[in-house]
């Protein structure tokens, strides 16, 4: 079985992420959306809120599952039997960053291959950072996420 791990903070999960997962599901037998704990980032929305929201989006797609994890992505991939990491690229800046991470992951887990999908042009400008900022100040983010976000945390 060809299992791909789609790791990220998904804070929040965007329509760009949705696009990558759907396209990845056409390439792999199973896609695991893995919400990691990035030690360099403070979360905006709790993982416990994101998991059921994302699961609901994929409720009719049994080959897509959602999990959270701690530790190194390459180690978690080994733990769940994923031989592929699925990553989306919006621009060359993303490529530079993702290429470095792919090399480090391959060093930790030599059986792990990173597969890059170019973001669909209509979604390329979407980033979780921008969505968080709009949401934090009460703006409408419905066009950028596949579900309604909970009320913003208090400023």
C-alpha positions as CSV (number, residue, x, y, z in Angstrom):
1,X,0.0,0.0,0.0
2,X,1.3,3.4,-1.0
3,X,0.9,5.7,2.1
4,X,1.7,9.4,2.0
5,X,2.0,11.6,5.0
6,X,0.9,15.2,4.6
7,X,2.5,16.9,7.6
8,X,1.9,20.4,8.8
9,X,0.6,22.7,11.5
10,X,-2.6,23.3,9.6
11,X,-3.3,26.3,11.8
12,X,-5.8,26.5,10.1
13,X,-6.3,24.0,7.4
14,X,-6.9,25.9,4.1
15,X,-8.4,25.4,0.7
16,X,-4.8,25.1,-0.5
17,X,-4.2,22.2,1.8
18,X,-7.5,20.7,0.7
19,X,-6.4,20.8,-2.9
20,X,-3.1,19.1,-2.1
21,X,-4.8,16.3,-0.2
22,X,-7.4,15.7,-2.9
23,X,-4.7,15.6,-5.6
24,X,-2.5,13.4,-3.4
25,X,-5.4,11.0,-2.8
26,X,-5.5,10.4,-6.5
27,X,-1.8,9.3,-6.4
28,X,-1.7,7.3,-3.2
29,X,-3.7,4.5,-1.5
30,X,-3.9,6.5,1.7
31,X,-3.1,10.0,2.7
32,X,-2.5,10.8,6.4
33,X,-3.0,14.4,7.3
34,X,-0.5,14.7,10.2
35,X,-0.9,17.7,12.4
36,X,2.5,18.2,14.0
37,X,3.6,20.2,17.0
38,X,6.1,22.8,15.6
39,X,8.3,23.8,18.5
40,X,9.0,27.1,16.9
41,X,5.3,28.1,16.5
42,X,2.6,28.9,19.0
43,X,-0.7,27.6,17.8
44,X,-3.6,29.9,17.0
45,X,-6.3,27.2,17.1
46,X,-5.9,24.1,19.2
47,X,-5.1,20.8,17.5
48,X,-8.1,19.3,19.3
49,X,-10.4,21.7,17.4
50,X,-8.7,21.2,14.0
51,X,-8.9,17.4,13.9
52,X,-12.7,17.0,13.9
53,X,-13.1,20.0,11.4
54,X,-10.7,18.4,8.9
55,X,-12.2,14.9,9.5
56,X,-15.6,16.3,8.6
57,X,-14.3,17.6,5.3
58,X,-13.0,14.2,4.4
59,X,-15.8,12.1,5.9
60,X,-16.7,10.6,2.4
61,X,-13.0,9.9,1.5
62,X,-12.0,6.8,3.5
63,X,-8.5,6.9,2.1
64,X,-7.8,10.2,3.9
65,X,-7.3,10.1,7.7
66,X,-6.3,12.8,10.2
67,X,-3.9,12.3,13.1
68,X,-1.7,14.5,15.4
69,X,1.8,13.7,16.3
70,X,4.8,14.9,18.2
71,X,8.5,14.5,17.4
72,X,10.2,14.2,14.0
73,X,8.1,13.9,10.9
74,X,10.5,11.3,9.4
75,X,10.2,9.2,12.5
76,X,6.4,9.5,12.5
77,X,6.3,8.5,8.8
78,X,8.2,5.3,9.7
79,X,5.8,4.6,12.6
80,X,2.7,4.8,10.4
81,X,4.3,3.0,7.4
82,X,4.4,6.1,5.1
83,X,7.1,5.9,2.5
84,X,6.1,9.3,1.0
85,X,5.8,12.9,2.3
86,X,3.3,15.0,0.4
87,X,4.1,18.7,0.3
88,X,2.5,21.6,-1.6
89,X,4.6,24.4,-3.1
90,X,3.2,27.9,-3.8
91,X,6.4,29.5,-4.9
92,X,10.2,29.3,-5.1
93,X,10.5,30.4,-1.5
94,X,8.4,27.4,-0.4
95,X,10.7,25.2,-2.6
96,X,13.9,26.5,-0.9
97,X,12.4,25.8,2.6
98,X,10.8,22.5,1.7
99,X,13.9,21.2,-0.1
100,X,16.0,21.7,3.0
101,X,13.4,19.9,5.1
102,X,13.2,17.0,2.5
103,X,16.9,16.5,2.7
104,X,16.9,16.4,6.5
105,X,13.9,14.0,6.5
106,X,15.7,11.7,4.0
107,X,18.8,11.7,6.3
108,X,16.7,10.6,9.3
109,X,14.6,8.1,7.3
110,X,16.4,7.0,4.1
111,X,13.2,5.2,2.8
112,X,11.2,8.4,2.8
113,X,10.6,10.2,-0.5
114,X,9.2,13.7,-0.6
115,X,6.6,14.4,-3.4
116,X,6.0,18.0,-4.2
117,X,2.7,19.2,-5.8
118,X,2.5,22.7,-7.2
119,X,-0.3,24.6,-5.7
120,X,-3.2,25.4,-8.1
121,X,-2.7,29.0,-9.2
122,X,-6.1,30.2,-7.9
123,X,-5.0,29.0,-4.4
124,X,-1.3,30.1,-4.4
125,X,-1.8,33.3,-2.5
126,X,-3.5,31.6,0.4
127,X,-1.5,31.0,3.6
128,X,-2.4,30.0,7.1
129,X,-0.6,33.1,8.4
130,X,-2.7,35.5,6.4
131,X,-5.9,33.7,7.2
132,X,-5.0,33.8,10.9
133,X,-4.4,37.5,10.8
134,X,-7.7,38.2,9.0
135,X,-9.6,35.9,11.4
136,X,-7.9,37.3,14.5
137,X,-9.3,40.8,13.7
138,X,-12.8,39.6,12.9
139,X,-12.5,39.4,9.1
140,X,-14.4,36.8,7.0
141,X,-12.2,33.9,6.0
142,X,-14.9,31.7,4.5
143,X,-13.4,31.8,1.0
144,X,-10.1,30.5,2.2
145,X,-11.0,27.5,4.5
146,X,-13.3,24.5,3.8
147,X,-15.2,24.9,7.1
148,X,-16.3,27.6,9.5
149,X,-13.7,28.5,12.0
150,X,-14.6,28.9,15.7
151,X,-14.7,32.5,17.1
152,X,-11.2,34.1,17.2
153,X,-9.3,33.8,20.4
154,X,-9.4,37.0,22.5
155,X,-6.8,39.6,21.7
